[in-house]
Amino acid sequence: MSIDRVPWLMVIVLCLTLGLAPFVPEPHIVEKLRLLRQGTLTRPLDIFDLLLHAAPFLLAAVKLALLLRQPG
């Protein structure tokens, strides 16, 4: 299945659910990005968690890049 065929609605739902879960006290993606910025993201589980929660946003970025590259 091509990334072009993944509906935008599904990408948005993935970003809002998996990308931001859990919502309280703060999204995991925010916590993991802070650890990355501080240089303390060293545990394999934390690295996996960052990749897991970042995947929907990476999918959205690739999908948007492909959309913008299309002629006309």
N, C-alpha and C positions, 0 to 999 in steps of 0.2 A: 504494500500500500504506500502510495506516495504521500509526502507531507502536504502537497497541494490538495489532496482529497480529504484531509481531516477538516471537518467543519469548524469554523471560527467559534461557534457556540461551545463546542466541546473543549476547545483550547482555553476559552475564557473560564469555563466551569472548572477545569483542571487547575488553572492559576488561582482561582478564588478558594478552592477547597484544598487540594494537595499542596499547592504552592504556599498557602498561608497557614495551614493547620499546624499545630493547634493555635487557636486564636488568643487564648488566655494563658499566661500573663502577657506573652508576646509571641508573634509568629516565629517558628523555628528558623525560618530563612533569615530573619533579622538577627536572631541570636548567633547563628552560624556565620553570617557575614561579619558581625562584630568580632567574633573570635578570629576569623581570618584576617581582618584588618589589624588586630592586636598581635597577631603572630602566635596565637595560642591554640589554633585549630590543628591539633597533632594526633588525636586519637582516631583510629580507623573508623570507629562508629560515627564520630562527628563528621568526618569527611564524607562518609556514605550518606549521612543525613543531609548534608549540604547539597550533594548531588541529587538526591531524591527530591528535595523540596525545590531545587532550582530547575529541574527538568521541564516542568510546564512553561516556565518563563523562557527557557532556551528554545523550546518548541515554538512558542509565540514569536520569538525574535527571528528564528529561521524562516518561519512561515511569512512574516512581514517582509523580510529581506527578499524572499522569492517573489512575493507579490509586487514589490517595488521595482524589481528587475525586469518584469514582464513588459514587453513593448506595447505601447498604445494603451 
